[in-house]
Amino acid sequence: MQLLAVAEGLPRLGKKNKIVLLQANATKELISICSEFETGPSIPLSCCVKNNVVVCGFKDCIEVFSLSINPPRMSKAKTVSTTAEESSSIRRICIVQNTAVFSPCTGQLQLLNLETFKLSNLIPAHKKEITFMDRSPRDEQVFATCSADGCCKIWTMRKQLLLATRSLRPLEVGQYSVRVVRYHPQKPFLYTAHVGSDVSGITEWNEDTFEG
């Protein structure tokens, strides 16, 4: 069993801003809702949970929560303002080792050390908006990002440094955006979903060869 965190901000529909902890099986199929944490007036835009930490992205800050497993319960540990030059909602986030990786502004990544709460400098990653990111279930140092620039990149975390180890393009020609990248939870495959003005589809990549 594993825990997943979901951001829910729907005040216009009469619902409260909150983070919902879900219990799921090995293939991430929902089993039950096990806890909810209200965030007050702040609208959570993205969430990620790993081990005993929940990290949430808001409009211009990151909030880190400590997580008790039995029973599941959250308590706020730290609020960190981002260093982006422009105010940008943090809608994409994942936890790699002891580091939160997120995109505070168009095409760039930033790292937050979850032990020292220190922020890295902005890291150029894509030419356009980062649309999705996912952590590899096979290697805790590896994660993937995709972007409206039509590219998916594989990253490796080494001593708080990011290395771009692979760049994938589902199509060689045409204008399109890669909207989603996801790792298979059990098999060595990576999936990208792309959408364009005249083409759309899903590509399966073998993690060992990166051939689509």
C-alpha positions as CSV (number, residue, x, y, z in Angstrom):
1,M,0.0,0.0,0.0
2,Q,1.1,3.6,-0.5
3,L,-0.1,7.1,0.1
4,L,-0.9,9.7,-2.6
5,A,-1.6,13.4,-2.0
6,V,-4.1,15.4,-4.0
7,A,-4.6,19.2,-3.9
8,E,-8.2,20.3,-3.9
9,G,-9.0,24.0,-4.2
10,L,-12.6,24.7,-5.2
11,P,-13.8,27.6,-3.1
12,R,-16.0,28.9,-5.8
13,L,-18.0,25.7,-5.6
14,G,-18.4,26.1,-1.9
15,K,-15.7,23.6,-1.0
16,K,-12.7,24.2,1.3
17,N,-9.1,24.4,0.2
18,K,-7.5,21.2,1.3
19,I,-4.9,18.4,0.8
20,V,-6.4,14.9,0.6
21,L,-4.3,11.9,1.5
22,L,-5.4,8.8,-0.5
23,Q,-4.5,5.2,0.1
24,A,-3.7,3.2,-3.1
25,N,-2.3,-0.1,-4.1
26,A,0.9,-0.8,-6.0
27,T,-0.6,0.2,-9.3
28,K,-1.9,3.5,-7.8
29,E,-5.5,2.4,-7.9
30,L,-7.5,4.3,-5.2
31,I,-8.6,2.2,-2.2
32,S,-9.8,4.9,0.3
33,I,-9.5,8.5,1.5
34,C,-7.6,8.3,4.8
35,S,-7.1,11.9,5.8
36,E,-7.8,15.6,4.8
37,F,-5.9,18.7,5.8
38,E,-7.4,22.2,5.3
39,T,-5.1,24.9,4.0
40,G,-7.3,27.9,4.9
41,P,-7.4,30.7,2.3
42,S,-4.4,29.4,0.4
43,I,-5.3,27.3,-2.7
44,P,-3.1,24.2,-3.1
45,L,-2.2,23.7,-6.7
46,S,0.0,20.6,-6.6
47,C,1.1,18.0,-4.1
48,C,3.5,15.1,-3.7
49,V,4.1,12.7,-0.9
50,K,7.1,10.5,-0.2
51,N,7.9,8.6,3.0
52,N,7.0,11.0,5.9
53,V,6.9,14.3,3.9
54,V,4.2,16.0,1.9
55,V,5.2,18.9,-0.3
56,C,2.6,21.3,-1.7
57,G,2.9,24.1,-4.3
58,F,0.9,27.3,-4.0
59,K,0.9,30.5,-6.0
60,D,4.3,31.8,-4.9
61,C,5.5,29.4,-2.2
62,I,6.2,25.8,-1.2
63,E,4.8,24.4,2.0
64,V,6.3,21.3,3.6
65,F,4.4,19.1,5.9
66,S,5.5,16.2,8.2
67,L,3.4,13.1,7.9
68,S,2.6,10.6,10.6
69,I,1.6,7.3,9.1
70,N,-0.5,5.5,11.8
71,P,-2.9,7.1,11.7
72,P,-2.2,9.4,8.7
73,R,-1.9,12.9,10.0
74,M,-0.2,16.1,8.6
75,S,1.4,19.0,10.4
76,K,3.1,22.0,8.8
77,A,6.8,22.1,9.0
78,K,8.0,24.9,6.8
79,T,6.8,27.6,4.3
80,V,9.4,28.6,1.7
81,S,8.9,31.5,-0.7
82,T,10.3,30.8,-4.2
83,T,13.0,32.9,-5.8
84,A,11.4,33.1,-9.3
85,E,11.7,36.6,-10.8
86,E,8.1,36.5,-11.8
87,S,5.1,35.3,-9.7
88,S,4.0,32.0,-11.1
89,S,1.8,29.3,-9.7
90,I,3.6,26.1,-8.8
91,R,1.5,23.4,-10.5
92,R,4.2,20.7,-11.0
93,I,6.2,19.2,-8.2
94,C,7.9,15.9,-7.3
95,I,10.2,14.6,-4.6
96,V,13.5,13.0,-5.7
97,Q,15.6,11.6,-2.8
98,N,15.4,14.4,-0.1
99,T,14.8,17.2,-2.6
100,A,11.6,18.7,-3.9
101,V,11.8,19.5,-7.6
102,F,9.3,22.1,-9.0
103,S,8.8,24.6,-11.8
104,P,8.3,28.1,-10.4
105,C,8.2,29.8,-13.9
106,T,8.1,29.0,-17.6
107,G,10.6,26.3,-18.6
108,Q,12.7,26.4,-15.5
109,L,13.2,24.0,-12.5
110,Q,14.2,24.8,-8.9
111,L,15.3,22.5,-6.1
112,L,14.4,22.7,-2.4
113,N,16.5,20.6,0.0
114,L,13.9,19.1,2.4
115,E,16.5,18.9,5.2
116,T,18.0,22.4,5.1
117,F,15.1,24.1,3.3
118,K,17.6,25.8,1.0
119,L,16.6,26.7,-2.5
120,S,18.8,26.3,-5.6
121,N,19.2,28.8,-8.4
122,L,16.8,28.5,-11.3
123,I,17.7,25.8,-13.7
124,P,16.9,26.1,-17.5
125,A,15.1,22.9,-18.4
126,H,12.7,23.6,-21.3
127,K,12.0,26.3,-23.9
128,K,8.3,26.5,-22.9
129,E,6.0,25.7,-19.9
130,I,6.7,22.4,-18.1
131,T,3.5,20.5,-18.2
132,F,4.1,17.4,-16.1
133,M,6.8,15.6,-14.1
134,D,7.1,12.1,-12.7
135,R,9.6,10.2,-10.5
136,S,11.0,6.9,-11.6
137,P,9.8,3.9,-9.5
138,R,13.0,2.0,-10.5
139,D,15.6,4.6,-9.5
140,E,15.0,7.1,-6.8
141,Q,17.6,9.5,-8.4
142,V,15.7,9.7,-11.7
143,F,12.7,11.7,-12.8
144,A,11.2,13.0,-16.1
145,T,9.7,16.3,-17.2
146,C,7.7,17.2,-20.3
147,S,6.9,20.5,-21.9
148,A,4.8,22.5,-24.4
149,D,8.1,22.7,-26.4
150,G,7.4,19.1,-27.6
151,C,10.2,17.5,-25.6
152,C,10.5,15.0,-22.7
153,K,13.7,15.0,-20.6
154,I,15.1,12.4,-18.3
155,W,17.0,13.9,-15.3
156,T,19.3,12.3,-12.7
157,M,19.9,13.8,-9.3
158,R,23.5,13.6,-8.1
159,K,24.5,15.3,-4.9
160,Q,21.8,18.0,-5.2
161,L,22.8,18.6,-8.8
162,L,20.6,17.9,-11.9
163,L,21.9,16.2,-15.0
164,A,19.8,16.0,-18.1
165,T,20.6,12.4,-19.3
166,R,18.2,12.0,-22.2
167,S,15.9,14.1,-24.4
168,L,13.0,12.5,-26.1
169,R,10.7,13.8,-28.9
170,P,7.6,11.7,-29.8
171,L,7.5,13.3,-33.3
172,E,10.3,14.6,-35.4
173,V,8.2,17.2,-37.2
174,G,5.2,19.4,-36.5
175,Q,4.0,21.7,-33.7
176,Y,2.8,19.8,-30.7
177,S,2.9,19.8,-26.9
178,V,3.9,16.9,-24.6
179,R,1.2,17.2,-21.9
180,V,1.9,14.1,-19.7
181,V,4.8,11.9,-18.9
182,R,4.3,8.9,-16.6
183,Y,6.4,5.9,-15.6
184,H,4.9,2.4,-15.5
185,P,4.6,1.5,-11.8
186,Q,6.0,-2.0,-12.3
187,K,7.5,-2.4,-15.8
188,P,10.5,-0.6,-17.4
189,F,8.4,1.7,-19.6
190,L,7.8,5.4,-19.9
191,Y,4.7,6.9,-21.5
192,T,4.3,10.4,-23.1
193,A,1.1,11.9,-24.3
194,H,1.3,14.6,-27.0
195,V,-1.3,16.9,-28.5
196,G,-1.0,19.2,-31.6
197,S,-3.2,21.1,-34.0
198,D,-3.4,18.1,-36.4
199,V,-1.9,15.1,-34.4
200,S,-2.2,13.6,-31.0
201,G,-1.2,10.3,-29.4
202,I,0.6,8.3,-26.7
203,T,4.2,6.9,-27.1
204,E,5.6,4.0,-25.1
205,W,9.3,4.2,-24.4
206,N,11.5,1.4,-23.3
207,E,13.5,2.7,-20.3
208,D,16.5,0.5,-21.1
209,T,16.9,1.6,-24.8
210,F,14.6,4.7,-24.9
211,E,13.3,3.6,-28.2
212,G,9.6,4.5,-28.9
